[in-house]
């Protein structure tokens, strides 16, 4: 079976990979914040909550953790561990990095936004998963699909067992 004809990944595997990334990126951002001291001082909060700094800290963490895998294999750490990858819907090849960063990754923050009351944004993105193609809205916008990283082998033929 070619990569183009591979079925899209199962919803539960996509959700688990997303959950892994959902936990890893903020944990790494916290570590990065502690190491760099970016948001530790009281001055960081004098003008209110530093939304822009937090945003750039999250983007930096996402790129440090996933940038190389996205560029080389079309995977985040969660997708890598669950043996999934992102491919172009048309040709089954790894998408261009700009597509992965500027179209797909824009949606990565939605589950985090849900924690502060914007749950409907996640719902809008994920409701498309239950369609025939099992693609989220961000997949449709970027022209990508998530498929198993290892090609699905055709039914294995039973080979005769040698006689003892």
Order of alpha helices (4+ residues) and beta strands (2+ residues): alpha-alpha-alpha-beta-alpha-alpha-alpha-beta
